[in-house]
Amino acid sequence: MLTSTQKEKAFVKIYKYFPKVSRFICKYGGTKEEAQDVFQEALLIFYKKANTPDFKLTARIETYIFSICKYLWKDQLQQKNKQINAFEETFVRDESIPADFHLQEEEKYQLAEKALRSIGEKCLKLLSLFYIDKKKMREIAHALGFTSESSAKTQKYKCLERAKNELRTLKANR
């Protein structure tokens, strides 16, 4: 179970996905306020589902939340009877993007996630601090107890190489 601090940090990271949702909703007849409402509702749905014992996330969080928002907005448009035809033509029945493309993309993400989980917690933390939290190497070295910024850089390189090798192995074994 996550602590309240961990939950807060998770929600702060998730809020980085809001601009994409906002652009989408505004493009299809909504306002920023409606986008905020939809996003908040999607977060509540995600939170409730994530706290059920049988919940298993099979997509990236960003993809999962965006999908919830997309369908919440579709429902609101249907209720308002507003621009639903344009929405359906573009996003629900978009045949220009084959369904298997999305499955292939999701499979790539799952392989990458599996590779990252296999490199160890310290490597994962280091890469997360650098790529997701955008921390400077000096801060990472301090946070993870490396003797210098240089040793943190070296370790980051080794972690990346380990992740790449693991990904290659996973792809070869498919």
DAKA-V951942 format. One record per pair of residues at least 6 apart in sequence whose ideal C-beta (glycine too) atoms are under 7 Angstrom apart, sorted by the first residue. I is the first residue (numbers start at 1). J is the second residue. D is the distance in whole Angstrom. If there is no record, write none. Layout:
i:I j:J d:D
i:I j:J d:D
This chain:
i:14 j:43 d:7
i:14 j:61 d:6
i:14 j:65 d:7
i:17 j:62 d:5
i:17 j:65 d:6
i:17 j:66 d:7
i:18 j:39 d:5
i:20 j:66 d:6
i:21 j:35 d:6
i:21 j:38 d:7
i:21 j:39 d:5
i:21 j:66 d:6
i:21 j:69 d:5
i:22 j:32 d:6
i:22 j:35 d:4
i:24 j:70 d:7
i:25 j:34 d:6
i:25 j:35 d:4
i:25 j:38 d:6
i:25 j:73 d:5
i:26 j:32 d:7
i:26 j:35 d:6
i:28 j:73 d:7
i:28 j:83 d:6
i:28 j:86 d:7
i:28 j:87 d:5
i:29 j:77 d:7
i:29 j:82 d:5
i:29 j:83 d:4
i:30 j:73 d:7
i:38 j:69 d:5
i:38 j:72 d:5
i:38 j:73 d:5
i:39 j:69 d:6
i:41 j:72 d:6
i:42 j:65 d:5
i:42 j:68 d:4
i:42 j:69 d:5
i:42 j:72 d:6
i:45 j:68 d:5
i:46 j:64 d:7
i:46 j:65 d:6
i:46 j:68 d:6
i:49 j:55 d:5
i:57 j:64 d:6
i:59 j:106 d:6
i:60 j:109 d:6
i:70 j:91 d:7
i:74 j:87 d:6
i:77 j:83 d:6
i:77 j:84 d:5
i:77 j:87 d:6
i:78 j:84 d:6
i:111 j:167 d:6
i:111 j:170 d:5
i:111 j:171 d:7
i:112 j:167 d:6
i:114 j:170 d:6
i:115 j:163 d:5
i:115 j:166 d:4
i:115 j:167 d:4
i:115 j:170 d:6
i:116 j:124 d:6
i:116 j:163 d:6
i:118 j:166 d:5
i:119 j:159 d:6
i:119 j:162 d:5
i:119 j:163 d:5
i:119 j:166 d:6
i:122 j:144 d:7
i:123 j:159 d:4
i:123 j:162 d:6
i:125 j:144 d:7
i:126 j:140 d:6
i:126 j:144 d:6
i:126 j:155 d:6
i:126 j:156 d:6
i:126 j:159 d:6
i:127 j:156 d:7
i:127 j:159 d:6
i:129 j:135 d:5
i:129 j:140 d:5
i:129 j:143 d:7
i:130 j:140 d:6
i:130 j:156 d:6
i:137 j:149 d:5
i:137 j:152 d:5
i:137 j:153 d:6
i:138 j:149 d:5
i:140 j:152 d:5
i:141 j:148 d:6
i:141 j:149 d:5
i:141 j:151 d:7
i:141 j:152 d:4
i:144 j:152 d:7
i:146 j:152 d:4
i:146 j:155 d:7
